[in-house]
Amino acid sequence: MTSWGLSTQSEDFSPVKSEPGCKWDGDQMGLALQKNAEESVASYQQSGSWERYDKKTIGGRSAAIANEPGTVGQGSCTVLVDAGGGVAIYMVDGTRRDSVDACAEAEKIANQTASRLPE
């Protein structure tokens, strides 16, 4: 992750109790990884709380590239990947919006790790 300028030390990151995780901060972007054991890519889509929700396959699994309302083009993006009876959540936040394509970076990270997630 140092290739993305991220710290090698993570911090706890669980703003929602049902989504425990950790985050790493860097000069140009931050990355958070979380797990929700009660949801799936399909159930997140049904919540209807997304401005953008593009379903795809990542690492041979059902996945989606998603933006919360008001975050399209704002340096923030979420990738959801079905894993281990729930969903893995990859969130990238570009601290300098013009320097990071948050969705491309989140998808790149998910592509490199999703196949190793539990079934």
Backbone as XML, in Angstrom:
<?xml version="1.0"?>
<chain id="A" units="angstrom">
  <residue number="1" name="MET">
    <atom name="N" x="0.808" y="-1.191" z="0.000"/>
    <atom name="CA" x="0.000" y="0.000" z="0.000"/>
    <atom name="C" x="0.854" y="1.258" z="0.000"/>
  </residue>
  <residue number="2" name="THR">
    <atom name="N" x="2.105" y="1.080" z="0.267"/>
    <atom name="CA" x="2.966" y="2.255" z="0.242"/>
    <atom name="C" x="3.075" y="2.830" z="-1.163"/>
  </residue>
  <residue number="3" name="SER">
    <atom name="N" x="2.788" y="2.013" z="-2.202"/>
    <atom name="CA" x="2.828" y="2.542" z="-3.564"/>
    <atom name="C" x="1.735" y="3.588" z="-3.780"/>
  </residue>
  <residue number="4" name="TRP">
    <atom name="N" x="0.713" y="3.604" z="-2.934"/>
    <atom name="CA" x="-0.335" y="4.620" z="-2.999"/>
    <atom name="C" x="-0.052" y="5.743" z="-2.004"/>
  </residue>
  <residue number="5" name="GLY">
    <atom name="N" x="1.123" y="5.751" z="-1.406"/>
    <atom name="CA" x="1.478" y="6.793" z="-0.452"/>
    <atom name="C" x="0.779" y="6.650" z="0.887"/>
  </residue>
  <residue number="6" name="LEU">
    <atom name="N" x="0.315" y="5.447" z="1.187"/>
    <atom name="CA" x="-0.397" y="5.225" z="2.444"/>
    <atom name="C" x="0.563" y="4.787" z="3.536"/>
  </residue>
  <residue number="7" name="SER">
    <atom name="N" x="0.229" y="5.133" z="4.738"/>
    <atom name="CA" x="0.997" y="4.701" z="5.893"/>
    <atom name="C" x="0.927" y="3.180" z="6.017"/>
  </residue>
  <residue number="8" name="THR">
    <atom name="N" x="1.962" y="2.575" z="6.570"/>
    <atom name="CA" x="1.929" y="1.133" z="6.801"/>
    <atom name="C" x="1.177" y="0.796" z="8.079"/>
  </residue>
  <residue number="9" name="GLN">
    <atom name="N" x="0.880" y="1.792" z="8.897"/>
    <atom name="CA" x="0.145" y="1.596" z="10.141"/>
    <atom name="C" x="-1.336" y="1.921" z="9.928"/>
  </residue>
  <residue number="10" name="SER">
    <atom name="N" x="-2.195" y="0.995" z="10.325"/>
    <atom name="CA" x="-3.627" y="1.245" z="10.197"/>
    <atom name="C" x="-4.187" y="1.763" z="11.516"/>
  </residue>
  <residue number="11" name="GLU">
    <atom name="N" x="-5.385" y="2.337" z="11.422"/>
    <atom name="CA" x="-6.131" y="2.784" z="12.592"/>
    <atom name="C" x="-7.494" y="2.103" z="12.554"/>
  </residue>
  <residue number="12" name="ASP">
    <atom name="N" x="-8.078" y="1.862" z="13.714"/>
    <atom name="CA" x="-9.446" y="1.339" z="13.745"/>
    <atom name="C" x="-10.370" y="2.324" z="13.053"/>
  </residue>
  <residue number="13" name="PHE">
    <atom name="N" x="-11.329" y="1.776" z="12.298"/>
    <atom name="CA" x="-12.296" y="2.611" z="11.597"/>
    <atom name="C" x="-13.614" y="1.861" z="11.538"/>
  </residue>
  <residue number="14" name="SER">
    <atom name="N" x="-14.522" y="2.207" z="12.414"/>
    <atom name="CA" x="-15.830" y="1.549" z="12.484"/>
    <atom name="C" x="-16.912" y="2.578" z="12.791"/>
  </residue>
  <residue number="15" name="PRO">
    <atom name="N" x="-17.175" y="3.503" z="11.840"/>
    <atom name="CA" x="-18.184" y="4.524" z="12.109"/>
    <atom name="C" x="-19.586" y="3.943" z="12.270"/>
  </residue>
  <residue number="16" name="VAL">
    <atom name="N" x="-19.799" y="2.742" z="11.734"/>
    <atom name="CA" x="-21.061" y="2.024" z="11.896"/>
    <atom name="C" x="-20.731" y="0.718" z="12.608"/>
  </residue>
  <residue number="17" name="LYS">
    <atom name="N" x="-21.390" y="0.435" z="13.716"/>
    <atom name="CA" x="-21.062" y="-0.731" z="14.541"/>
    <atom name="C" x="-21.069" y="-2.041" z="13.752"/>
  </residue>
  <residue number="18" name="SER">
    <atom name="N" x="-21.979" y="-2.174" z="12.785"/>
    <atom name="CA" x="-22.085" y="-3.408" z="12.005"/>
    <atom name="C" x="-21.046" y="-3.503" z="10.888"/>
  </residue>
  <residue number="19" name="GLU">
    <atom name="N" x="-20.153" y="-2.504" z="10.788"/>
    <atom name="CA" x="-19.124" y="-2.498" z="9.748"/>
    <atom name="C" x="-17.743" y="-2.222" z="10.341"/>
  </residue>
  <residue number="20" name="PRO">
    <atom name="N" x="-17.207" y="-3.200" z="11.100"/>
    <atom name="CA" x="-15.872" y="-2.991" z="11.673"/>
    <atom name="C" x="-14.813" y="-2.956" z="10.572"/>
  </residue>
  <residue number="21" name="GLY">
    <atom name="N" x="-13.759" y="-2.215" z="10.827"/>
    <atom name="CA" x="-12.698" y="-2.138" z="9.839"/>
    <atom name="C" x="-11.513" y="-1.339" z="10.318"/>
  </residue>
  <residue number="22" name="CYS">
    <atom name="N" x="-10.705" y="-0.954" z="9.348"/>
    <atom name="CA" x="-9.518" y="-0.155" z="9.637"/>
    <atom name="C" x="-9.276" y="0.796" z="8.474"/>
  </residue>
  <residue number="23" name="LYS">
    <atom name="N" x="-8.424" y="1.780" z="8.709"/>
    <atom name="CA" x="-8.116" y="2.755" z="7.661"/>
    <atom name="C" x="-6.642" y="3.105" z="7.679"/>
  </residue>
  <residue number="24" name="TRP">
    <atom name="N" x="-6.186" y="3.576" z="6.536"/>
    <atom name="CA" x="-4.827" y="4.044" z="6.353"/>
    <atom name="C" x="-4.907" y="5.428" z="5.728"/>
  </residue>
  <residue number="25" name="ASP">
    <atom name="N" x="-4.078" y="6.340" z="6.186"/>
    <atom name="CA" x="-4.058" y="7.690" z="5.635"/>
    <atom name="C" x="-2.760" y="7.945" z="4.901"/>
  </residue>
  <residue number="26" name="GLY">
    <atom name="N" x="-2.867" y="8.705" z="3.816"/>
    <atom name="CA" x="-1.693" y="9.070" z="3.043"/>
    <atom name="C" x="-1.775" y="10.522" z="2.620"/>
  </residue>
  <residue number="27" name="ASP">
    <atom name="N" x="-0.754" y="10.983" z="1.910"/>
    <atom name="CA" x="-0.715" y="12.373" z="1.475"/>
    <atom name="C" x="-1.791" y="12.689" z="0.442"/>
  </residue>
  <residue number="28" name="GLN">
    <atom name="N" x="-2.039" y="11.753" z="-0.481"/>
    <atom name="CA" x="-2.983" y="12.020" z="-1.556"/>
    <atom name="C" x="-4.315" y="11.306" z="-1.404"/>
  </residue>
  <residue number="29" name="MET">
    <atom name="N" x="-4.366" y="10.278" z="-0.569"/>
    <atom name="CA" x="-5.621" y="9.566" z="-0.398"/>
    <atom name="C" x="-5.646" y="8.806" z="0.909"/>
  </residue>
  <residue number="30" name="GLY">
    <atom name="N" x="-6.846" y="8.422" z="1.313"/>
    <atom name="CA" x="-7.039" y="7.543" z="2.457"/>
    <atom name="C" x="-7.780" y="6.307" z="1.983"/>
  </residue>
  <residue number="31" name="LEU">
    <atom name="N" x="-7.550" y="5.188" z="2.648"/>
    <atom name="CA" x="-8.200" y="3.931" z="2.311"/>
    <atom name="C" x="-8.808" y="3.348" z="3.577"/>
  </residue>
  <residue number="32" name="ALA">
    <atom name="N" x="-10.048" y="2.903" z="3.480"/>
    <atom name="CA" x="-10.697" y="2.199" z="4.590"/>
    <atom name="C" x="-11.187" y="0.859" z="4.073"/>
  </residue>
  <residue number="33" name="LEU">
    <atom name="N" x="-10.996" y="-0.182" z="4.864"/>
    <atom name="CA" x="-11.502" y="-1.510" z="4.562"/>
    <atom name="C" x="-12.413" y="-1.924" z="5.702"/>
  </residue>
  <residue number="34" name="GLN">
    <atom name="N" x="-13.611" y="-2.368" z="5.353"/>
    <atom name="CA" x="-14.578" y="-2.770" z="6.364"/>
    <atom name="C" x="-15.268" y="-4.059" z="5.927"/>
  </residue>
  <residue number="35" name="LYS">
    <atom name="N" x="-15.984" y="-4.682" z="6.848"/>
    <atom name="CA" x="-16.738" y="-5.901" z="6.582"/>
    <atom name="C" x="-18.121" y="-5.751" z="7.195"/>
  </residue>
  <residue number="36" name="ASN">
    <atom name="N" x="-19.137" y="-6.099" z="6.422"/>
    <atom name="CA" x="-20.490" y="-6.156" z="6.954"/>
    <atom name="C" x="-20.986" y="-7.574" z="6.733"/>
  </residue>
  <residue number="37" name="ALA">
    <atom name="N" x="-21.189" y="-8.316" z="7.816"/>
    <atom name="CA" x="-21.583" y="-9.720" z="7.735"/>
    <atom name="C" x="-23.078" y="-9.895" z="7.481"/>
  </residue>
  <residue number="38" name="GLU">
    <atom name="N" x="-23.839" y="-8.813" z="7.514"/>
    <atom name="CA" x="-25.288" y="-8.905" z="7.363"/>
    <atom name="C" x="-25.787" y="-8.469" z="5.992"/>
  </residue>
  <residue number="39" name="GLU">
    <atom name="N" x="-24.937" y="-7.882" z="5.188"/>
    <atom name="CA" x="-25.353" y="-7.330" z="3.902"/>
    <atom name="C" x="-24.645" y="-8.054" z="2.758"/>
  </residue>
  <residue number="40" name="SER">
    <atom name="N" x="-25.027" y="-7.704" z="1.539"/>
    <atom name="CA" x="-24.395" y="-8.221" z="0.324"/>
    <atom name="C" x="-24.382" y="-7.103" z="-0.710"/>
  </residue>
  <residue number="41" name="VAL">
    <atom name="N" x="-23.724" y="-7.349" z="-1.828"/>
    <atom name="CA" x="-23.735" y="-6.366" z="-2.909"/>
    <atom name="C" x="-25.178" y="-6.101" z="-3.342"/>
  </residue>
  <residue number="42" name="ALA">
    <atom name="N" x="-25.972" y="-7.160" z="-3.453"/>
    <atom name="CA" x="-27.370" y="-7.001" z="-3.874"/>
    <atom name="C" x="-28.192" y="-6.214" z="-2.852"/>
  </residue>
  <residue number="43" name="SER">
    <atom name="N" x="-28.022" y="-6.492" z="-1.564"/>
    <atom name="CA" x="-28.823" y="-5.784" z="-0.563"/>
    <atom name="C" x="-28.423" y="-4.315" z="-0.450"/>
  </residue>
  <residue number="44" name="TYR">
    <atom name="N" x="-27.144" y="-4.009" z="-0.640"/>
    <atom name="CA" x="-26.736" y="-2.604" z="-0.635"/>
    <atom name="C" x="-27.386" y="-1.862" z="-1.793"/>
  </residue>
  <residue number="45" name="GLN">
    <atom name="N" x="-27.499" y="-2.509" z="-2.952"/>
    <atom name="CA" x="-28.138" y="-1.863" z="-4.091"/>
    <atom name="C" x="-29.602" y="-1.565" z="-3.786"/>
  </residue>
  <residue number="46" name="GLN">
    <atom name="N" x="-30.275" y="-2.489" z="-3.129"/>
    <atom name="CA" x="-31.689" y="-2.322" z="-2.812"/>
    <atom name="C" x="-31.947" y="-1.197" z="-1.821"/>
  </residue>
  <residue number="47" name="SER">
    <atom name="N" x="-30.917" y="-0.806" z="-1.072"/>
    <atom name="CA" x="-31.113" y="0.275" z="-0.098"/>
    <atom name="C" x="-31.445" y="1.591" z="-0.789"/>
  </residue>
  <residue number="48" name="GLY">
    <atom name="N" x="-31.031" y="1.722" z="-2.055"/>
    <atom name="CA" x="-31.368" y="2.910" z="-2.830"/>
    <atom name="C" x="-30.695" y="4.182" z="-2.388"/>
  </residue>
  <residue number="49" name="SER">
    <atom name="N" x="-29.672" y="4.083" z="-1.560"/>
    <atom name="CA" x="-29.027" y="5.291" z="-1.037"/>
    <atom name="C" x="-27.754" y="5.651" z="-1.800"/>
  </residue>
  <residue number="50" name="TRP">
    <atom name="N" x="-27.718" y="5.361" z="-3.094"/>
    <atom name="CA" x="-26.528" y="5.608" z="-3.903"/>
    <atom name="C" x="-26.850" y="6.540" z="-5.064"/>
  </residue>
  <residue number="51" name="GLU">
    <atom name="N" x="-25.923" y="7.419" z="-5.377"/>
    <atom name="CA" x="-26.044" y="8.243" z="-6.582"/>
    <atom name="C" x="-25.606" y="7.437" z="-7.795"/>
  </residue>
  <residue number="52" name="ARG">
    <atom name="N" x="-24.613" y="6.581" z="-7.584"/>
    <atom name="CA" x="-24.096" y="5.713" z="-8.641"/>
    <atom name="C" x="-23.908" y="4.325" z="-8.035"/>
  </residue>
  <residue number="53" name="TYR">
    <atom name="N" x="-24.327" y="3.279" z="-8.766"/>
    <atom name="CA" x="-24.160" y="1.904" z="-8.309"/>
    <atom name="C" x="-23.988" y="1.026" z="-9.539"/>
  </residue>
  <residue number="54" name="ASP">
    <atom name="N" x="-22.740" y="0.776" z="-9.927"/>
    <atom name="CA" x="-22.430" y="0.018" z="-11.134"/>
    <atom name="C" x="-21.990" y="-1.389" z="-10.749"/>
  </residue>
  <residue number="55" name="LYS">
    <atom name="N" x="-22.858" y="-2.375" z="-11.011"/>
    <atom name="CA" x="-22.530" y="-3.759" z="-10.679"/>
    <atom name="C" x="-21.499" y="-4.308" z="-11.660"/>
  </residue>
  <residue number="56" name="LYS">
    <atom name="N" x="-20.607" y="-5.152" z="-11.147"/>
    <atom name="CA" x="-19.577" y="-5.780" z="-11.969"/>
    <atom name="C" x="-19.045" y="-6.998" z="-11.248"/>
  </residue>
  <residue number="57" name="THR">
    <atom name="N" x="-18.058" y="-7.641" z="-11.821"/>
    <atom name="CA" x="-17.392" y="-8.775" z="-11.190"/>
    <atom name="C" x="-15.959" y="-8.373" z="-10.886"/>
  </residue>
  <residue number="58" name="ILE">
    <atom name="N" x="-15.528" y="-8.606" z="-9.659"/>
    <atom name="CA" x="-14.151" y="-8.319" z="-9.246"/>
    <atom name="C" x="-13.638" y="-9.555" z="-8.522"/>
  </residue>
  <residue number="59" name="GLY">
    <atom name="N" x="-12.508" y="-10.081" z="-8.961"/>
    <atom name="CA" x="-11.928" y="-11.267" z="-8.334"/>
    <atom name="C" x="-12.856" y="-12.471" z="-8.408"/>
  </residue>
  <residue number="60" name="GLY">
    <atom name="N" x="-13.682" y="-12.546" z="-9.463"/>
    <atom name="CA" x="-14.606" y="-13.643" z="-9.632"/>
    <atom name="C" x="-15.831" y="-13.565" z="-8.729"/>
  </residue>
  <residue number="61" name="ARG">
    <atom name="N" x="-16.060" y="-12.411" z="-8.123"/>
    <atom name="CA" x="-17.180" y="-12.239" z="-7.180"/>
    <atom name="C" x="-18.088" y="-11.102" z="-7.626"/>
  </residue>
  <residue number="62" name="SER">
    <atom name="N" x="-19.321" y="-11.160" z="-7.149"/>
    <atom name="CA" x="-20.254" y="-10.072" z="-7.382"/>
    <atom name="C" x="-19.719" y="-8.826" z="-6.664"/>
  </residue>
  <residue number="63" name="ALA">
    <atom name="N" x="-19.753" y="-7.701" z="-7.370"/>
    <atom name="CA" x="-19.188" y="-6.465" z="-6.816"/>
    <atom name="C" x="-19.931" y="-5.260" z="-7.381"/>
  </residue>
  <residue number="64" name="ALA">
    <atom name="N" x="-19.620" y="-4.102" z="-6.849"/>
    <atom name="CA" x="-20.189" y="-2.853" z="-7.343"/>
    <atom name="C" x="-19.252" y="-1.704" z="-7.042"/>
  </residue>
  <residue number="65" name="ILE">
    <atom name="N" x="-19.246" y="-0.740" z="-7.949"/>
    <atom name="CA" x="-18.570" y="0.542" z="-7.737"/>
    <atom name="C" x="-19.689" y="1.507" z="-7.373"/>
  </residue>
  <residue number="66" name="ALA">
    <atom name="N" x="-19.575" y="2.188" z="-6.246"/>
    <atom name="CA" x="-20.690" y="2.996" z="-5.757"/>
    <atom name="C" x="-20.240" y="4.352" z="-5.232"/>
  </residue>
  <residue number="67" name="ASN">
    <atom name="N" x="-21.135" y="5.310" z="-5.390"/>
    <atom name="CA" x="-20.930" y="6.640" z="-4.825"/>
    <atom name="C" x="-22.164" y="7.032" z="-4.037"/>
  </residue>
  <residue number="68" name="GLU">
    <atom name="N" x="-21.931" y="7.531" z="-2.833"/>
    <atom name="CA" x="-23.026" y="8.082" z="-2.043"/>
    <atom name="C" x="-23.467" y="9.393" z="-2.689"/>
  </residue>
  <residue number="69" name="PRO">
    <atom name="N" x="-24.696" y="9.827" z="-2.440"/>
    <atom name="CA" x="-25.169" y="11.085" z="-3.027"/>
    <atom name="C" x="-24.208" y="12.249" z="-2.746"/>
  </residue>
  <residue number="70" name="GLY">
    <atom name="N" x="-23.914" y="12.997" z="-3.793"/>
    <atom name="CA" x="-23.051" y="14.163" z="-3.666"/>
    <atom name="C" x="-21.567" y="13.887" z="-3.713"/>
  </residue>
  <residue number="71" name="THR">
    <atom name="N" x="-21.155" y="12.608" z="-3.881"/>
    <atom name="CA" x="-19.721" y="12.314" z="-3.878"/>
    <atom name="C" x="-19.147" y="12.027" z="-5.258"/>
  </residue>
  <residue number="72" name="VAL">
    <atom name="N" x="-19.989" y="11.925" z="-6.296"/>
    <atom name="CA" x="-19.475" y="11.693" z="-7.645"/>
    <atom name="C" x="-18.583" y="12.871" z="-8.034"/>
  </residue>
  <residue number="73" name="GLY">
    <atom name="N" x="-17.356" y="12.573" z="-8.423"/>
    <atom name="CA" x="-16.402" y="13.612" z="-8.807"/>
    <atom name="C" x="-15.829" y="14.394" z="-7.648"/>
  </residue>
  <residue number="74" name="GLN">
    <atom name="N" x="-16.072" y="13.940" z="-6.424"/>
    <atom name="CA" x="-15.595" y="14.661" z="-5.252"/>
    <atom name="C" x="-14.416" y="13.986" z="-4.562"/>
  </residue>
  <residue number="75" name="GLY">
    <atom name="N" x="-13.837" y="12.974" z="-5.211"/>
    <atom name="CA" x="-12.651" y="12.335" z="-4.643"/>
    <atom name="C" x="-12.947" y="11.213" z="-3.673"/>
  </residue>
  <residue number="76" name="SER">
    <atom name="N" x="-14.169" y="10.680" z="-3.692"/>
    <atom name="CA" x="-14.539" y="9.614" z="-2.778"/>
    <atom name="C" x="-15.269" y="8.528" z="-3.554"/>
  </residue>
  <residue number="77" name="CYS">
    <atom name="N" x="-14.996" y="7.267" z="-3.228"/>
    <atom name="CA" x="-15.644" y="6.164" z="-3.933"/>
    <atom name="C" x="-15.611" y="4.911" z="-3.071"/>
  </residue>
  <residue number="78" name="THR">
    <atom name="N" x="-16.613" y="4.052" z="-3.250"/>
    <atom name="CA" x="-16.730" y="2.806" z="-2.511"/>
    <atom name="C" x="-16.812" y="1.645" z="-3.490"/>
  </residue>
  <residue number="79" name="VAL">
    <atom name="N" x="-16.088" y="0.567" z="-3.200"/>
    <atom name="CA" x="-16.218" y="-0.685" z="-3.941"/>
    <atom name="C" x="-16.707" y="-1.730" z="-2.943"/>
  </residue>
  <residue number="80" name="LEU">
    <atom name="N" x="-17.770" y="-2.426" z="-3.297"/>
    <atom name="CA" x="-18.354" y="-3.478" z="-2.473"/>
    <atom name="C" x="-18.098" y="-4.812" z="-3.161"/>
  </residue>
  <residue number="81" name="VAL">
    <atom name="N" x="-17.664" y="-5.819" z="-2.398"/>
    <atom name="CA" x="-17.366" y="-7.136" z="-2.952"/>
    <atom name="C" x="-17.958" y="-8.191" z="-2.024"/>
  </residue>
  <residue number="82" name="ASP">
    <atom name="N" x="-18.801" y="-9.095" z="-2.579"/>
    <atom name="CA" x="-19.329" y="-10.186" z="-1.774"/>
    <atom name="C" x="-18.193" y="-11.068" z="-1.288"/>
  </residue>
  <residue number="83" name="ALA">
    <atom name="N" x="-18.214" y="-11.388" z="0.011"/>
    <atom name="CA" x="-17.141" y="-12.203" z="0.590"/>
    <atom name="C" x="-17.565" y="-12.760" z="1.941"/>
  </residue>
  <residue number="84" name="GLY">
    <atom name="N" x="-17.285" y="-14.037" z="2.154"/>
    <atom name="CA" x="-17.440" y="-14.655" z="3.465"/>
    <atom name="C" x="-18.792" y="-14.482" z="4.116"/>
  </residue>
  <residue number="85" name="GLY">
    <atom name="N" x="-19.872" y="-14.637" z="3.362"/>
    <atom name="CA" x="-21.195" y="-14.496" z="3.944"/>
    <atom name="C" x="-21.570" y="-13.068" z="4.248"/>
  </residue>
  <residue number="86" name="GLY">
    <atom name="N" x="-20.960" y="-12.134" z="3.594"/>
    <atom name="CA" x="-21.257" y="-10.721" z="3.784"/>
    <atom name="C" x="-20.643" y="-9.930" z="2.652"/>
  </residue>
  <residue number="87" name="VAL">
    <atom name="N" x="-20.204" y="-8.741" z="2.960"/>
    <atom name="CA" x="-19.623" y="-7.883" z="1.946"/>
    <atom name="C" x="-18.376" y="-7.191" z="2.504"/>
  </residue>
  <residue number="88" name="ALA">
    <atom name="N" x="-17.322" y="-7.145" z="1.678"/>
    <atom name="CA" x="-16.129" y="-6.367" z="1.991"/>
    <atom name="C" x="-16.329" y="-4.987" z="1.372"/>
  </residue>
  <residue number="89" name="ILE">
    <atom name="N" x="-15.959" y="-3.964" z="2.125"/>
    <atom name="CA" x="-16.175" y="-2.585" z="1.700"/>
    <atom name="C" x="-14.817" y="-1.893" z="1.587"/>
  </residue>
  <residue number="90" name="TYR">
    <atom name="N" x="-14.483" y="-1.451" z="0.387"/>
    <atom name="CA" x="-13.245" y="-0.709" z="0.132"/>
    <atom name="C" x="-13.651" y="0.739" z="-0.125"/>
  </residue>
  <residue number="91" name="MET">
    <atom name="N" x="-13.138" y="1.672" z="0.662"/>
    <atom name="CA" x="-13.464" y="3.082" z="0.463"/>
    <atom name="C" x="-12.187" y="3.885" z="0.280"/>
  </residue>
  <residue number="92" name="VAL">
    <atom name="N" x="-12.157" y="4.661" z="-0.792"/>
    <atom name="CA" x="-11.028" y="5.556" z="-1.048"/>
    <atom name="C" x="-11.538" y="6.981" z="-0.977"/>
  </residue>
  <residue number="93" name="ASP">
    <atom name="N" x="-10.782" y="7.803" z="-0.287"/>
    <atom name="CA" x="-11.083" y="9.224" z="-0.189"/>
    <atom name="C" x="-9.842" y="9.976" z="-0.620"/>
  </residue>
  <residue number="94" name="GLY">
    <atom name="N" x="-9.930" y="10.655" z="-1.749"/>
    <atom name="CA" x="-8.807" y="11.443" z="-2.241"/>
    <atom name="C" x="-8.755" y="12.774" z="-1.528"/>
  </residue>
  <residue number="95" name="THR">
    <atom name="N" x="-7.723" y="12.977" z="-0.739"/>
    <atom name="CA" x="-7.632" y="14.223" z="0.018"/>
    <atom name="C" x="-7.412" y="15.423" z="-0.895"/>
  </residue>
  <residue number="96" name="ARG">
    <atom name="N" x="-6.813" y="15.164" z="-2.050"/>
    <atom name="CA" x="-6.692" y="16.199" z="-3.074"/>
    <atom name="C" x="-7.453" y="15.682" z="-4.287"/>
  </residue>
  <residue number="97" name="ARG">
    <atom name="N" x="-8.658" y="16.154" z="-4.477"/>
    <atom name="CA" x="-9.560" y="15.599" z="-5.488"/>
    <atom name="C" x="-8.943" y="15.515" z="-6.880"/>
  </residue>
  <residue number="98" name="ASP">
    <atom name="N" x="-8.151" y="16.478" z="-7.246"/>
    <atom name="CA" x="-7.604" y="16.485" z="-8.599"/>
    <atom name="C" x="-6.438" y="15.522" z="-8.769"/>
  </residue>
  <residue number="99" name="SER">
    <atom name="N" x="-5.947" y="14.943" z="-7.690"/>
    <atom name="CA" x="-4.773" y="14.080" z="-7.801"/>
    <atom name="C" x="-5.103" y="12.596" z="-7.756"/>
  </residue>
  <residue number="100" name="VAL">
    <atom name="N" x="-6.344" y="12.233" z="-7.408"/>
    <atom name="CA" x="-6.704" y="10.829" z="-7.258"/>
    <atom name="C" x="-8.046" y="10.563" z="-7.935"/>
  </residue>
  <residue number="101" name="ASP">
    <atom name="N" x="-8.090" y="9.537" z="-8.791"/>
    <atom name="CA" x="-9.356" y="9.032" z="-9.313"/>
    <atom name="C" x="-9.793" y="7.968" z="-8.313"/>
  </residue>
  <residue number="102" name="ALA">
    <atom name="N" x="-10.619" y="8.352" z="-7.350"/>
    <atom name="CA" x="-10.963" y="7.495" z="-6.222"/>
    <atom name="C" x="-11.566" y="6.167" z="-6.658"/>
  </residue>
  <residue number="103" name="CYS">
    <atom name="N" x="-12.455" y="6.175" z="-7.637"/>
    <atom name="CA" x="-13.076" y="4.917" z="-8.074"/>
    <atom name="C" x="-12.056" y="4.006" z="-8.744"/>
  </residue>
  <residue number="104" name="ALA">
    <atom name="N" x="-11.189" y="4.562" z="-9.565"/>
    <atom name="CA" x="-10.159" y="3.748" z="-10.215"/>
    <atom name="C" x="-9.205" y="3.159" z="-9.180"/>
  </residue>
  <residue number="105" name="GLU">
    <atom name="N" x="-8.824" y="3.943" z="-8.179"/>
    <atom name="CA" x="-7.924" y="3.448" z="-7.138"/>
    <atom name="C" x="-8.592" y="2.382" z="-6.279"/>
  </residue>
  <residue number="106" name="ALA">
    <atom name="N" x="-9.851" y="2.597" z="-5.882"/>
    <atom name="CA" x="-10.565" y="1.612" z="-5.071"/>
    <atom name="C" x="-10.735" y="0.306" z="-5.840"/>
  </residue>
  <residue number="107" name="GLU">
    <atom name="N" x="-11.060" y="0.406" z="-7.125"/>
    <atom name="CA" x="-11.222" y="-0.798" z="-7.939"/>
    <atom name="C" x="-9.889" y="-1.525" z="-8.111"/>
  </residue>
  <residue number="108" name="LYS">
    <atom name="N" x="-8.808" y="-0.771" z="-8.275"/>
    <atom name="CA" x="-7.483" y="-1.377" z="-8.415"/>
    <atom name="C" x="-7.123" y="-2.173" z="-7.152"/>
  </residue>
  <residue number="109" name="ILE">
    <atom name="N" x="-7.372" y="-1.596" z="-5.991"/>
    <atom name="CA" x="-7.070" y="-2.267" z="-4.723"/>
    <atom name="C" x="-7.948" y="-3.507" z="-4.573"/>
  </residue>
  <residue number="110" name="ALA">
    <atom name="N" x="-9.232" y="-3.387" z="-4.864"/>
    <atom name="CA" x="-10.148" y="-4.521" z="-4.773"/>
    <atom name="C" x="-9.726" y="-5.636" z="-5.719"/>
  </residue>
  <residue number="111" name="ASN">
    <atom name="N" x="-9.335" y="-5.289" z="-6.958"/>
    <atom name="CA" x="-8.891" y="-6.297" z="-7.924"/>
    <atom name="C" x="-7.667" y="-7.062" z="-7.434"/>
  </residue>
  <residue number="112" name="GLN">
    <atom name="N" x="-6.797" y="-6.406" z="-6.691"/>
    <atom name="CA" x="-5.578" y="-7.056" z="-6.211"/>
    <atom name="C" x="-5.810" y="-7.918" z="-4.980"/>
  </residue>
  <residue number="113" name="THR">
    <atom name="N" x="-6.946" y="-7.757" z="-4.307"/>
    <atom name="CA" x="-7.144" y="-8.472" z="-3.046"/>
    <atom name="C" x="-8.404" y="-9.334" z="-2.985"/>
  </residue>
  <residue number="114" name="ALA">
    <atom name="N" x="-9.415" y="-9.054" z="-3.775"/>
    <atom name="CA" x="-10.721" y="-9.705" z="-3.642"/>
    <atom name="C" x="-10.659" y="-11.229" z="-3.786"/>
  </residue>
  <residue number="115" name="SER">
    <atom name="N" x="-9.822" y="-11.724" z="-4.670"/>
    <atom name="CA" x="-9.774" y="-13.176" z="-4.886"/>
    <atom name="C" x="-9.274" y="-13.911" z="-3.641"/>
  </residue>
  <residue number="116" name="ARG">
    <atom name="N" x="-8.622" y="-13.212" z="-2.719"/>
    <atom name="CA" x="-8.112" y="-13.828" z="-1.492"/>
    <atom name="C" x="-9.069" y="-13.716" z="-0.313"/>
  </residue>
  <residue number="117" name="LEU">
    <atom name="N" x="-10.195" y="-13.063" z="-0.505"/>
    <atom name="CA" x="-11.187" y="-12.943" z="0.556"/>
    <atom name="C" x="-11.871" y="-14.287" z="0.770"/>
  </residue>
  <residue number="118" name="PRO">
    <atom name="N" x="-12.396" y="-14.541" z="1.975"/>
    <atom name="CA" x="-13.084" y="-15.812" z="2.228"/>
    <atom name="C" x="-14.324" y="-15.949" z="1.332"/>
  </residue>
  <residue number="119" name="GLU">
    <atom name="N" x="-14.624" y="-17.181" z="0.979"/>
    <atom name="CA" x="-15.802" y="-17.470" z="0.140"/>
    <atom name="C" x="-17.081" y="-17.268" z="0.894"/>
  </residue>
</chain>
